[in-house]
Amino acid sequence: MSDSPKRVVVAVLAFNEREKLKRLLQRFPESPDYDLVFVDDGSTDGTGDFLDAQGYGVINHGENLGVGAGIRSVVDWAKPQGYEFVVIMAANGKMLPEEIPRLTQPLLAGEADYIQGSRNLEGGESPNLPLFRRVMIKLFTLFVNLAIGVRGTDITCGFRAYRLDIMDHPQVDITQEWLGRYEMEYYIHYKVVKLGYRLKEVPVSMVYPEEGKNYSKIKPFTGWWSMIRPWVFLILRIKR
């Protein structure tokens, strides 16, 4: 373990991922230079009990509230603890713990404020990614690039890291009720761009199951609307 104070917390968001978590936890280093916290978002498969038994710090939601609520809970927990940076990753095994330093290094070096993982940069990959999803990711990324004037390569990748004090900006309000699910991720991204924070993409892997099933909890129509509406609401100033 590093002798220096830990400045980074890695938040792993979980909803009914007990078996995948067992495999994921084996990939974390024994003495990382960051801390770990888990969000059990109302799991019914024993995810929370498993994590408690392993001795990990767990933020428990009594019901399934969504990714956005999980991020909000992590921010509310991490800031009073004195952490400077947070890494957000899923518990489903698609994101690799060994790649966490790719996201944290630019933050710790003071080179960026917000890090977006990308499977589409050189050095990144997305084995077994279904063709339909690959096309939709590219189209959605193009839409966002045109909407806010950036040149990102993978806006949908949820492997991200950022300075926690971004949430202190007077024009950022993550307490808004409508940010409960996928909206939160894109709300923060939009605010980072529009408020002039330094954004950097880094290559990461997004590993999909070989059988091509159960690769995502995003529901058709409602899930995609949850991803699209932040851009509509914010660009048209329906929400703030």
C-alpha positions in Angstrom: 0.0 0.0 0.0 1.2 3.5 -0.8 2.5 5.6 2.1 0.9 8.7 0.6 -2.7 9.6 1.5 -5.2 8.0 -0.9 -6.8 10.6 -3.1 -8.9 8.4 -5.3 -11.9 6.2 -4.6 -13.1 3.7 -7.2 -16.9 3.3 -7.0 -18.3 0.0 -8.3 -22.0 0.2 -9.1 -23.8 -3.1 -8.8 -27.3 -4.4 -9.4 -27.8 -8.1 -9.3 -24.2 -8.9 -10.2 -23.1 -11.3 -7.4 -21.6 -14.0 -9.6 -19.9 -11.5 -11.9 -18.6 -9.6 -8.9 -16.9 -12.7 -7.6 -14.8 -12.9 -10.8 -14.3 -9.1 -11.0 -12.9 -8.8 -7.5 -10.1 -11.3 -8.4 -8.8 -8.8 -10.9 -8.2 -5.9 -8.4 -4.6 -5.6 -7.1 -3.9 -6.6 -3.5 -2.6 -3.2 -2.5 -4.0 -0.6 -4.8 -3.2 3.1 -4.5 -6.9 3.9 -4.3 -9.8 2.9 -2.1 -12.9 0.9 -3.1 -16.5 1.4 -2.4 -19.5 -0.5 -3.8 -23.1 0.7 -4.4 -25.6 -2.1 -4.1 -28.5 -0.6 -6.0 -31.3 -2.7 -4.6 -30.0 -6.1 -5.6 -32.2 -9.1 -4.9 -29.6 -11.8 -5.7 -27.5 -11.4 -2.5 -25.0 -8.9 -4.0 -25.0 -6.8 -0.9 -24.7 -9.7 1.5 -21.8 -11.1 -0.5 -19.9 -7.7 -0.4 -20.6 -7.3 3.3 -19.2 -10.7 4.0 -16.1 -9.8 2.1 -15.6 -6.7 4.3 -16.0 -4.1 1.6 -17.5 -0.7 2.1 -21.0 -0.8 0.7 -23.5 1.9 0.1 -26.9 0.2 0.1 -30.0 1.3 -1.7 -33.1 -0.3 -0.4 -34.5 -0.4 -4.0 -33.2 -0.1 -7.5 -32.8 3.6 -8.1 -30.5 3.6 -11.1 -26.9 4.6 -12.1 -27.5 8.3 -11.5 -28.7 7.7 -8.0 -25.6 5.5 -7.4 -23.3 8.2 -8.6 -25.1 10.7 -6.4 -24.7 8.4 -3.4 -21.0 8.0 -4.1 -20.4 11.7 -4.4 -22.3 12.4 -1.1 -20.3 9.7 0.6 -16.8 10.5 -0.9 -16.7 14.3 -0.5 -16.9 14.3 3.3 -14.3 11.6 3.4 -11.8 14.0 1.7 -11.4 12.2 -1.6 -10.3 14.3 -4.6 -11.2 12.0 -7.4 -13.7 9.3 -8.2 -13.6 6.5 -10.7 -17.0 5.1 -11.8 -17.2 1.6 -13.1 -19.8 -1.2 -13.4 -19.8 -4.4 -11.5 -20.7 -6.5 -14.6 -17.1 -7.4 -15.5 -17.0 -5.4 -18.8 -14.6 -2.9 -17.3 -11.1 -4.1 -16.2 -9.7 -3.0 -12.9 -6.1 -3.3 -14.3 -7.0 -0.3 -16.5 -8.0 2.0 -13.7 -4.5 3.7 -13.7 -5.2 4.9 -17.3 -8.0 7.0 -15.9 -6.4 8.2 -12.7 -2.9 9.1 -14.0 -4.0 12.2 -15.9 -6.0 13.4 -12.9 -3.3 12.9 -10.4 -0.8 14.6 -12.7 -3.0 17.6 -13.0 -3.4 17.1 -16.8 -7.3 16.9 -16.8 -10.4 17.3 -14.7 -12.5 14.7 -16.3 -11.5 11.4 -18.0 -13.7 9.6 -20.5 -12.9 6.0 -21.3 -13.1 5.0 -24.9 -13.1 1.6 -26.5 -12.6 3.3 -29.9 -9.2 4.9 -29.3 -6.0 3.1 -30.2 -5.2 0.7 -27.3 -8.9 0.3 -26.5 -11.1 -2.6 -27.5 -14.6 -4.1 -27.2 -14.4 -7.8 -27.9 -17.8 -9.5 -28.6 -19.6 -6.1 -28.9 -22.8 -6.8 -30.9 -23.0 -5.1 -34.3 -26.2 -3.2 -33.5 -24.8 -1.8 -30.4 -21.5 -0.8 -32.1 -23.5 1.1 -34.7 -25.7 2.8 -32.1 -22.7 3.9 -30.1 -21.1 5.5 -33.1 -24.3 7.3 -34.1 -25.0 8.5 -30.6 -21.4 9.7 -30.2 -21.7 11.6 -33.5 -25.0 13.2 -32.3 -23.4 14.4 -29.1 -20.3 15.7 -30.9 -22.4 17.8 -33.2 -24.7 19.0 -30.3 -22.0 20.3 -28.1 -19.0 20.8 -30.4 -16.6 18.2 -29.1 -14.7 15.4 -30.9 -15.2 12.4 -28.6 -15.0 8.8 -29.8 -17.1 6.9 -27.2 -19.7 9.0 -25.3 -21.5 5.9 -24.0 -18.6 4.2 -22.2 -19.4 4.4 -18.5 -15.8 3.9 -17.4 -15.1 7.5 -16.3 -13.1 9.4 -13.6 -13.3 13.0 -12.5 -12.5 15.6 -9.9 -15.2 15.6 -7.1 -15.1 19.4 -6.8 -16.7 19.7 -10.2 -19.9 19.0 -8.2 -19.3 22.2 -6.2 -19.7 24.5 -9.2 -22.8 26.7 -8.8 -24.1 25.6 -12.2 -23.9 21.9 -11.4 -26.8 20.4 -9.5 -26.7 16.6 -9.3 -29.5 16.6 -6.6 -32.2 17.1 -9.3 -34.7 14.3 -9.2 -34.7 13.7 -13.0 -31.0 12.6 -12.9 -31.8 9.2 -11.3 -30.7 6.8 -14.1 -28.4 7.2 -17.2 -29.2 10.9 -17.3 -26.7 11.6 -14.6 -23.7 10.4 -16.6 -24.5 12.6 -19.6 -25.5 15.6 -17.4 -22.0 15.6 -15.8 -20.4 15.2 -19.2 -22.4 18.1 -20.7 -21.5 20.4 -17.7 -17.8 19.5 -17.9 -17.8 20.6 -21.6 -19.9 23.7 -21.2 -18.1 24.9 -18.1 -14.7 24.6 -19.6 -13.2 21.8 -17.6 -10.4 19.9 -19.1 -11.7 16.6 -20.7 -9.5 13.8 -21.9 -10.3 10.5 -23.4 -8.1 7.4 -22.7 -8.3 3.9 -24.2 -10.1 1.3 -22.2 -11.5 -2.2 -22.8 -15.2 -3.0 -22.7 -15.4 -6.8 -22.7 -18.7 -8.3 -23.7 -19.8 -11.9 -23.1 -19.0 -14.3 -25.9 -22.5 -15.7 -26.0 -23.8 -12.2 -26.8 -26.5 -12.3 -24.2 -27.2 -10.3 -21.0 -24.5 -7.8 -22.0 -26.5 -4.7 -20.9 -29.2 -3.7 -18.5 -30.2 -0.8 -20.8 -33.9 -1.3 -21.7 -35.0 -0.7 -25.3 -36.7 2.7 -25.8 -36.8 3.8 -22.1 -33.1 3.2 -21.6 -32.1 5.1 -24.7 -34.5 7.9 -23.9 -32.8 8.1 -20.5 -29.6 8.7 -22.4 -30.9 11.1 -25.0 -33.1 13.4 -22.9 -30.3 15.1 -20.9 -28.9 16.5 -24.2 -32.4 17.6 -25.3 -33.3 19.1 -21.9 -30.0 20.9 -21.4 -29.5 22.2 -24.9 -33.0 23.5 -25.0 -32.6 24.8 -21.4 -35.7 22.8 -20.3 -33.5 21.7 -17.3 -30.5 23.3 -15.8 
